[in-house]
Amino acid sequence: KMDFLGLTTLTVIHDTVRAIKERRGEVVDVDALPLDDVATYRQLRAGRTAGVFQFESPLATDMVRSMRADRFDDLVASPALMRPGPLDAGMHKVYCRRKKGEEPVSYQLPELEEILAPTYGVITYQEQVMRIAQRLAGISLAEADVLRKAVGKKDAELIRKELGKFVEGAVKRGFDKHIIAEISAQIETFGRYGFNKSHSVAYSILSYHTAYLKTHYTPEFMAALLSACIGDTDSVVKYINEARDLAMEILPPDVNESGWKFTVIGDTRIRFGLGAIRNVGRSATESII
């Protein structure tokens, strides 16, 4: 299965990169950006998430602040942890406490450490369930995928069948039956909120790209962001306020200098786009600027 989605975020990134090249003569390859940029994570932890893909909601902003995000894996885990299942079970809080060292990270079996270490012992992704089944029960990844599908579809009969195979295989390999039963129950519960890591990684790459560009190329990014929502008055107002909080000056429309979109003037100023006047009206434009 392949999903093809149209995302405004891609336009924002494209326009930002183009503006950087035109204004600064720099060619930015977003696919080559370092994923460990300290300044980018500092901005995220400070709650400067407006315009950052996936992380604009109060819940997402609070998540990256609570976990003190400082690595790409934290961004990847956040969408998985913000689903109803883990939120109801409080697993997002467990992840945050363990990451900050407020709660010890523990594993029911030593064999699980390699699989669950990136998420501090918390089963977070469907791929982890598959690897646990493979590692403990000795089954193939193809068979483990059947288990993943059974749990994900919440097919009670199929779940019992596949988890029965898992328990039987793991016990035959010498693992304690009671511990395996506990892990089996966790896998079944995980089915309520299982998330695909590869999906989360793909989206989090875009999240990081927007956060990085906002941090290091603020005027170009904010102008591109404003231009992308030029027909949405509420969003224009929101992002103008964010730009001002980031020490950007929003210049009024000028028939001699304004383009259809918002444009960068100098290093800290953004000229109001004529397209926004058409969409929000004169009175709203005056109140915004």
C-alpha positions in Angstrom: 0.0 0.0 0.0 1.2 3.5 -0.9 -0.4 6.8 0.1 0.2 9.8 -2.0 -0.6 13.0 0.0 -0.5 16.6 -0.9 1.0 18.7 1.9 1.2 22.5 2.0 4.3 21.9 4.1 6.2 20.7 1.0 5.4 24.1 -0.7 6.6 26.0 2.4 9.9 24.1 2.4 10.4 24.5 -1.4 9.6 28.2 -1.3 11.9 28.7 1.7 14.8 27.0 0.0 14.3 29.0 -3.2 14.2 32.3 -1.2 17.4 31.4 0.6 19.2 30.8 -2.7 17.8 34.0 -4.2 18.6 36.2 -1.2 21.7 34.6 0.3 23.2 32.6 -2.6 23.1 29.5 -0.4 21.9 26.2 -1.7 20.2 24.3 1.1 19.8 20.5 0.6 17.1 19.7 3.2 17.9 16.0 2.8 21.4 16.6 4.0 20.6 18.7 7.1 22.2 17.4 10.3 19.5 15.7 12.5 21.3 16.7 15.7 21.2 20.5 15.5 21.3 21.8 19.0 19.6 25.2 18.2 16.7 23.5 16.4 15.9 21.3 19.5 16.3 24.3 21.8 13.6 26.1 19.8 11.3 23.1 20.0 11.8 22.7 23.7 11.0 26.4 24.2 7.6 25.8 22.6 8.4 27.7 19.3 6.4 25.2 17.3 4.2 27.5 15.2 4.7 26.4 11.6 6.5 23.2 12.5 4.8 20.3 10.8 2.9 18.0 13.2 3.9 19.9 16.3 1.6 23.0 16.2 -1.1 21.7 18.5 -1.0 22.4 22.2 -0.7 18.7 22.9 2.3 18.2 20.5 4.0 21.4 21.8 3.6 20.2 25.4 4.9 16.8 24.4 8.3 18.0 23.0 8.6 20.3 26.0 7.8 17.7 28.6 10.2 15.1 27.1 12.9 17.8 26.6 13.3 16.6 23.0 17.0 16.7 22.0 17.2 14.0 19.3 15.4 12.9 16.2 14.1 9.7 17.8 12.0 11.9 20.2 10.3 13.6 17.3 9.6 10.2 15.8 8.1 8.8 19.0 5.9 11.8 19.6 3.2 11.1 17.0 2.9 7.5 18.2 2.6 8.5 21.8 0.0 11.2 21.1 -2.6 8.7 19.9 -5.6 7.9 22.1 -4.4 4.5 23.2 -1.0 5.6 24.7 -2.5 8.8 26.1 -5.3 6.9 27.9 -2.7 4.4 29.2 -0.3 7.2 30.3 2.5 5.8 28.2 3.5 9.2 27.0 4.2 10.2 30.6 6.2 7.0 31.2 8.3 7.8 28.1 8.9 11.4 29.3 9.8 10.4 32.9 12.2 7.7 31.7 13.9 10.0 29.2 14.5 12.6 31.9 15.8 10.0 34.3 12.9 10.4 36.7 12.0 6.7 36.4 14.3 3.8 35.8 14.2 2.1 32.4 13.5 -1.6 32.8 13.1 -4.6 30.5 11.3 -7.9 31.4 14.0 -9.8 29.5 17.5 -8.9 28.6 16.7 -9.8 25.0 14.2 -6.9 24.8 16.8 -4.2 25.6 18.2 -3.9 22.0 14.6 -3.6 20.7 13.1 -1.2 23.2 16.1 0.9 24.3 15.4 3.7 21.7 12.0 4.1 23.4 13.1 3.7 27.0 11.5 0.3 27.4 8.1 1.4 26.1 6.6 -0.6 23.2 5.8 2.2 20.8 5.9 0.9 17.2 4.4 -2.0 15.3 7.9 -2.9 14.1 9.0 -3.4 17.7 6.2 -6.0 18.2 7.4 -7.8 15.1 11.0 -7.9 16.4 10.0 -9.1 19.8 8.0 -11.9 18.3 10.9 -12.9 16.1 13.5 -12.6 18.8 11.6 -14.5 21.6 9.6 -17.0 19.6 12.1 -17.6 16.8 9.5 -17.0 14.1 10.1 -15.3 10.8 9.4 -11.6 10.2 6.7 -12.7 7.7 5.0 -14.7 10.5 5.5 -11.8 12.9 3.7 -9.5 10.4 0.7 -11.8 10.6 0.7 -11.3 14.3 1.0 -7.5 13.8 -2.0 -7.5 11.5 -4.1 -9.6 13.8 -3.5 -7.3 16.7 -4.0 -4.2 14.6 -7.3 -5.5 13.2 -8.5 -6.5 16.7 -9.6 -9.9 15.4 -10.1 -11.7 18.6 -10.0 -15.2 17.2 -6.9 -14.5 15.1 -5.2 -12.7 18.0 -5.7 -15.8 20.2 -4.3 -18.0 17.5 -1.2 -15.9 16.7 -0.4 -15.0 20.3 -0.8 -18.7 21.2 1.9 -19.4 18.6 4.1 -16.7 20.0 3.8 -18.0 23.6 4.3 -21.6 22.6 7.4 -20.7 20.5 8.9 -18.6 23.2 8.4 -21.1 26.0 9.9 -23.9 23.8 13.0 -21.7 23.5 13.3 -21.7 27.3 11.8 -18.3 28.3 9.7 -18.2 31.5 6.1 -18.9 30.7 4.7 -16.2 33.1 7.0 -13.5 31.7 6.0 -14.4 28.1 2.3 -14.3 29.1 2.8 -10.8 30.4 4.6 -9.7 27.2 1.8 -11.4 25.2 -0.8 -9.3 27.1 1.2 -6.1 26.5 1.3 -6.9 22.8 -2.5 -7.4 22.7 -3.0 -4.1 24.6 -0.6 -2.4 22.2 -3.0 -3.3 19.4 -5.3 -0.4 20.6 -2.8 2.2 19.5 -0.1 0.5 17.4 1.8 2.9 15.2 4.0 2.3 12.2 7.5 3.7 12.8 8.4 4.1 9.1 5.3 6.3 8.7 6.3 8.3 11.8 9.9 8.7 10.5 8.7 10.0 7.1 6.5 12.6 8.7 9.0 13.6 11.4 11.6 14.3 8.7 9.3 17.0 7.4 8.8 18.2 11.0 12.5 18.5 11.5 13.1 20.3 8.2 10.5 22.9 9.0 11.9 23.4 12.5 15.5 23.7 11.2 14.6 26.2 8.5 12.6 28.2 11.0 15.5 28.3 13.4 18.3 29.1 10.9 16.5 31.0 8.1 13.7 32.6 10.0 12.7 35.4 7.6 12.6 33.2 4.6 10.7 30.5 6.4 8.1 32.9 7.9 7.5 34.6 4.6 7.0 31.3 2.9 4.7 30.1 5.7 2.6 33.3 5.5 2.4 33.0 1.7 1.2 29.4 2.0 -1.8 30.4 4.1 -2.5 33.7 2.4 -6.2 33.0 2.0 -6.7 32.1 5.7 -7.0 35.2 7.8 -6.7 33.4 11.1 -3.5 31.7 10.1 -2.1 34.9 8.7 -2.7 36.7 12.0 -1.3 33.8 13.9 2.0 33.6 11.9 2.4 37.4 11.8 2.3 37.3 15.6 4.8 34.5 15.7 7.1 36.4 13.3 6.9 39.4 15.6 7.8 37.3 18.6 10.9 36.2 16.6 11.9 39.8 16.2 10.6 40.1 12.6 9.0 43.4 11.5 5.9 43.2 9.4 5.9 46.0 6.9 2.5 47.3 5.5 1.6 46.7 1.8 3.4 48.8 -0.7 2.3 49.0 -4.3 5.9 49.6 -5.4 7.5 46.9 -3.3 4.9 44.3 -2.4 4.5 41.1 -4.4 1.5 38.8 -4.4 3.1 36.8 -1.7 4.9 37.9 1.5 8.5 38.8 0.8 11.6 39.3 2.8 13.1 42.8 3.0 16.6 43.0 4.5 17.4 40.6 7.4 14.5 41.2 9.8 11.6 42.6 7.8 8.7 41.0 5.9 6.6 42.9 3.4 2.9 42.2 3.5 1.6 40.4 0.4 -1.0 41.9 -1.8 -2.7 38.6 -2.1 -3.5 38.7 1.6 -5.3 42.1 1.2 -7.5 40.6 -1.4 -8.5 37.7 0.8 -8.8 39.3 4.2 -10.1 42.7 3.2 -8.9 46.2 4.0 -10.2 46.5 7.6 -8.7 43.1 8.6 -5.4 44.0 6.9 -5.2 47.3 8.8 -5.8 45.5 12.1 -3.2 42.9 11.3 -0.4 45.4 10.5 
